[in-house]
């Protein structure tokens, strides 16, 4: 299970019990189900000043001319963070790789109003999708 994802039990309605899997595929099923529940309930955070993303962040809305610093790629292997500029008008939104490259560069910058991009870590660097 990836860092930041809640355990399966936390996604169950109150009073319900989690199934116990004895088959070899039980761990796989539990991990996949937990990831699905996490993605469907992805936390959304809005930043209005320079901020650093944490491993539990999933969607970050950038409001203003600020810099978002991603976790290091090594710590965030297989992690996906979506960033979207939500402020109207001209401005510069910068995303820093925190010492890890983003598509081969130290930062990713946009001046496009309402731009959106997914950042994915392979454990070595961040890639834009």
Phi and psi in degrees as GROMACS dihedral restraints (atoms count N, CA, C in turn):
[ dihedral_restraints ]
;  ai    aj    ak    al  type     phi  dphi    fc
    3     4     5     6     1   -71.2    20    10
    4     5     6     7     1   154.8    20    10
    6     7     8     9     1   -61.2    20    10
    7     8     9    10     1   138.0    20    10
    9    10    11    12     1    95.3    20    10
   10    11    12    13     1   -12.1    20    10
   12    13    14    15     1   -87.1    20    10
   13    14    15    16     1   137.5    20    10
   15    16    17    18     1   -72.4    20    10
   16    17    18    19     1   152.4    20    10
   18    19    20    21     1   -65.9    20    10
   19    20    21    22     1   155.1    20    10
   21    22    23    24     1   -54.4    20    10
   22    23    24    25     1   -40.3    20    10
   24    25    26    27     1   -59.5    20    10
   25    26    27    28     1   -31.9    20    10
   27    28    29    30     1   -71.3    20    10
   28    29    30    31     1   -15.5    20    10
   30    31    32    33     1   -93.9    20    10
   31    32    33    34     1    -6.0    20    10
   33    34    35    36     1   -82.5    20    10
   34    35    36    37     1   147.2    20    10
   36    37    38    39     1   -61.0    20    10
   37    38    39    40     1   151.8    20    10
   39    40    41    42     1   -55.9    20    10
   40    41    42    43     1   138.2    20    10
   42    43    44    45     1    85.6    20    10
   43    44    45    46     1    -4.4    20    10
   45    46    47    48     1   -95.1    20    10
   46    47    48    49     1   151.6    20    10
   48    49    50    51     1  -109.2    20    10
   49    50    51    52     1   147.0    20    10
   51    52    53    54     1   -81.3    20    10
   52    53    54    55     1   138.0    20    10
   54    55    56    57     1   -67.1    20    10
   55    56    57    58     1   146.0    20    10
   57    58    59    60     1  -103.6    20    10
   58    59    60    61     1   120.1    20    10
   60    61    62    63     1   -97.5    20    10
   61    62    63    64     1   128.8    20    10
   63    64    65    66     1  -104.9    20    10
   64    65    66    67     1   -15.2    20    10
   66    67    68    69     1   -73.7    20    10
   67    68    69    70     1   155.3    20    10
   69    70    71    72     1   -58.2    20    10
   70    71    72    73     1   -29.9    20    10
   72    73    74    75     1   -82.0    20    10
   73    74    75    76     1    -1.7    20    10
   75    76    77    78     1   -59.9    20    10
   76    77    78    79     1   -44.6    20    10
   78    79    80    81     1   -64.2    20    10
   79    80    81    82     1   -39.9    20    10
   81    82    83    84     1   -63.0    20    10
   82    83    84    85     1   -47.8    20    10
   84    85    86    87     1   -60.0    20    10
   85    86    87    88     1   -45.5    20    10
   87    88    89    90     1   -61.1    20    10
   88    89    90    91     1   -42.4    20    10
   90    91    92    93     1   -65.6    20    10
   91    92    93    94     1   -43.6    20    10
   93    94    95    96     1   -65.6    20    10
   94    95    96    97     1   -44.2    20    10
   96    97    98    99     1   -61.8    20    10
   97    98    99   100     1   -43.9    20    10
   99   100   101   102     1   -61.8    20    10
  100   101   102   103     1   -41.8    20    10
  102   103   104   105     1   -64.5    20    10
  103   104   105   106     1   -41.4    20    10
  105   106   107   108     1   -61.9    20    10
  106   107   108   109     1   -45.9    20    10
  108   109   110   111     1   -61.4    20    10
  109   110   111   112     1   -41.9    20    10
  111   112   113   114     1   -62.9    20    10
  112   113   114   115     1   -45.8    20    10
  114   115   116   117     1   -65.5    20    10
  115   116   117   118     1   -34.8    20    10
  117   118   119   120     1   -72.5    20    10
  118   119   120   121     1   -19.9    20    10
  120   121   122   123     1  -118.3    20    10
  121   122   123   124     1    35.4    20    10
  123   124   125   126     1   -58.0    20    10
  124   125   126   127     1   129.3    20    10
  126   127   128   129     1   -68.4    20    10
  127   128   129   130     1   142.6    20    10
  129   130   131   132     1  -117.0    20    10
  130   131   132   133     1   129.6    20    10
  132   133   134   135     1  -124.2    20    10
  133   134   135   136     1   139.4    20    10
  135   136   137   138     1  -109.7    20    10
  136   137   138   139     1   131.9    20    10
  138   139   140   141     1  -115.6    20    10
  139   140   141   142     1   143.2    20    10
  141   142   143   144     1  -124.7    20    10
  142   143   144   145     1     2.1    20    10
  144   145   146   147     1  -146.7    20    10
  145   146   147   148     1   167.7    20    10
  147   148   149   150     1   -51.8    20    10
  148   149   150   151     1   130.5    20    10
  150   151   152   153     1  -143.5    20    10
  151   152   153   154     1   159.5    20    10
  153   154   155   156     1  -114.1    20    10
  154   155   156   157     1   127.7    20    10
  156   157   158   159     1   -72.3    20    10
  157   158   159   160     1   150.1    20    10
  159   160   161   162     1  -114.3    20    10
  160   161   162   163     1   167.6    20    10
  162   163   164   165     1   -64.0    20    10
  163   164   165   166     1   -19.0    20    10
  165   166   167   168     1   -87.9    20    10
  166   167   168   169     1    -6.7    20    10
  168   169   170   171     1   -72.4    20    10
  169   170   171   172     1   145.0    20    10
  171   172   173   174     1  -126.9    20    10
  172   173   174   175     1   -50.5    20    10
  174   175   176   177     1  -125.2    20    10
  175   176   177   178     1   126.4    20    10
  177   178   179   180     1  -123.6    20    10
  178   179   180   181     1   121.2    20    10
  180   181   182   183     1   -95.1    20    10
  181   182   183   184     1   124.6    20    10
  183   184   185   186     1  -100.5    20    10
  184   185   186   187     1   116.6    20    10
  186   187   188   189     1  -115.9    20    10
  187   188   189   190     1    94.3    20    10
  189   190   191   192     1   125.5    20    10
  190   191   192   193     1   178.2    20    10
  192   193   194   195     1   -88.7    20    10
  193   194   195   196     1    83.2    20    10
  195   196   197   198     1  -131.1    20    10
  196   197   198   199     1   169.9    20    10
  198   199   200   201     1  -112.7    20    10
  199   200   201   202     1   129.8    20    10
  201   202   203   204     1  -103.6    20    10
  202   203   204   205     1   124.6    20    10
  204   205   206   207     1  -102.6    20    10
  205   206   207   208     1   122.7    20    10
  207   208   209   210     1   -79.0    20    10
  208   209   210   211     1   159.3    20    10
  210   211   212   213     1   -63.8    20    10
  211   212   213   214     1   161.4    20    10
  213   214   215   216     1   -61.2    20    10
  214   215   216   217     1   145.9    20    10
  216   217   218   219     1   -60.3    20    10
  217   218   219   220     1   -36.0    20    10
  219   220   221   222     1   -63.0    20    10
  220   221   222   223     1   -40.0    20    10
  222   223   224   225     1   -76.6    20    10
  223   224   225   226     1   -19.0    20    10
  225   226   227   228     1  -113.5    20    10
  226   227   228   229     1    28.9    20    10
  228   229   230   231     1   -53.0    20    10
  229   230   231   232     1   131.3    20    10
  231   232   233   234     1    70.2    20    10
  232   233   234   235     1    11.4    20    10
  234   235   236   237     1   -89.2    20    10
  235   236   237   238     1   144.2    20    10
  237   238   239   240     1  -122.9    20    10
  238   239   240   241     1   129.1    20    10
  240   241   242   243     1  -127.2    20    10
  241   242   243   244     1   127.6    20    10
  243   244   245   246     1  -100.5    20    10
  244   245   246   247     1   131.8    20    10
  246   247   248   249     1  -121.4    20    10
  247   248   249   250     1   138.7    20    10
  249   250   251   252     1  -139.8    20    10
  250   251   252   253     1   131.0    20    10
  252   253   254   255     1   -80.2    20    10
  253   254   255   256     1   121.7    20    10
  255   256   257   258     1  -109.9    20    10
  256   257   258   259     1    -6.8    20    10
  258   259   260   261     1   -83.7    20    10
  259   260   261   262     1   144.2    20    10
  261   262   263   264     1   -79.3    20    10
  262   263   264   265     1   154.7    20    10
  264   265   266   267     1    96.4    20    10
  265   266   267   268     1   179.8    20    10
  267   268   269   270     1   -80.0    20    10
  268   269   270   271     1   144.0    20    10
  270   271   272   273     1   174.9    20    10
  271   272   273   274     1   170.9    20    10
  273   274   275   276     1  -115.7    20    10
  274   275   276   277     1   125.4    20    10
  276   277   278   279     1  -113.5    20    10
  277   278   279   280     1   125.9    20    10
  279   280   281   282     1  -119.1    20    10
  280   281   282   283     1   138.5    20    10
  282   283   284   285     1  -119.6    20    10
  283   284   285   286     1   125.5    20    10
  285   286   287   288     1  -102.7    20    10
  286   287   288   289     1   142.5    20    10
  288   289   290   291     1   -83.3    20    10
  289   290   291   292     1     1.4    20    10
  291   292   293   294     1    58.2    20    10
  292   293   294   295     1    44.2    20    10
  294   295   296   297     1    92.9    20    10
  295   296   297   298     1   -12.2    20    10
  297   298   299   300     1  -105.0    20    10
  298   299   300   301     1   143.2    20    10
  300   301   302   303     1   -73.1    20    10
  301   302   303   304     1   155.3    20    10
  303   304   305   306     1  -118.3    20    10
  304   305   306   307     1   110.8    20    10
  306   307   308   309     1    51.7    20    10
  307   308   309   310     1    37.7    20    10
  309   310   311   312     1    87.2    20    10
  310   311   312   313     1    -2.1    20    10
  312   313   314   315     1  -120.2    20    10
  313   314   315   316     1   160.0    20    10
  315   316   317   318     1   -69.3    20    10
  316   317   318   319     1   -29.8    20    10
  318   319   320   321     1  -138.9    20    10
  319   320   321   322     1   163.3    20    10
  321   322   323   324     1  -122.0    20    10
  322   323   324   325     1   130.2    20    10
  324   325   326   327     1  -131.2    20    10
  325   326   327   328     1   143.8    20    10
  327   328   329   330     1  -140.4    20    10
  328   329   330   331     1   148.0    20    10
  330   331   332   333     1  -116.2    20    10
  331   332   333   334     1     7.2    20    10
  333   334   335   336     1   -78.4    20    10
  334   335   336   337     1   125.3    20    10
  336   337   338   339     1   -63.9    20    10
  337   338   339   340     1   132.7    20    10
  339   340   341   342     1    63.9    20    10
  340   341   342   343     1    25.0    20    10
  342   343   344   345     1   -65.2    20    10
  343   344   345   346     1   147.9    20    10
  345   346   347   348     1  -138.8    20    10
  346   347   348   349     1   141.7    20    10
  348   349   350   351     1  -152.1    20    10
  349   350   351   352     1   147.1    20    10
  351   352   353   354     1  -101.5    20    10
  352   353   354   355     1   133.2    20    10
  354   355   356   357     1  -108.8    20    10
  355   356   357   358     1   127.8    20    10
  357   358   359   360     1  -125.3    20    10
  358   359   360   361     1   132.1    20    10
  360   361   362   363     1   -99.8    20    10
  361   362   363   364     1   134.8    20    10
  363   364   365   366     1  -101.9    20    10
  364   365   366   367     1    10.1    20    10
  366   367   368   369     1    92.8    20    10
  367   368   369   370     1   -11.6    20    10
  369   370   371   372     1  -113.5    20    10
  370   371   372   373     1   -45.5    20    10
  372   373   374   375     1  -151.0    20    10
  373   374   375   376     1   172.2    20    10
  375   376   377   378     1   -94.3    20    10
  376   377   378   379     1   145.5    20    10
  378   379   380   381     1  -125.5    20    10
  379   380   381   382     1   144.3    20    10
  381   382   383   384     1   -92.8    20    10
  382   383   384   385     1   142.2    20    10
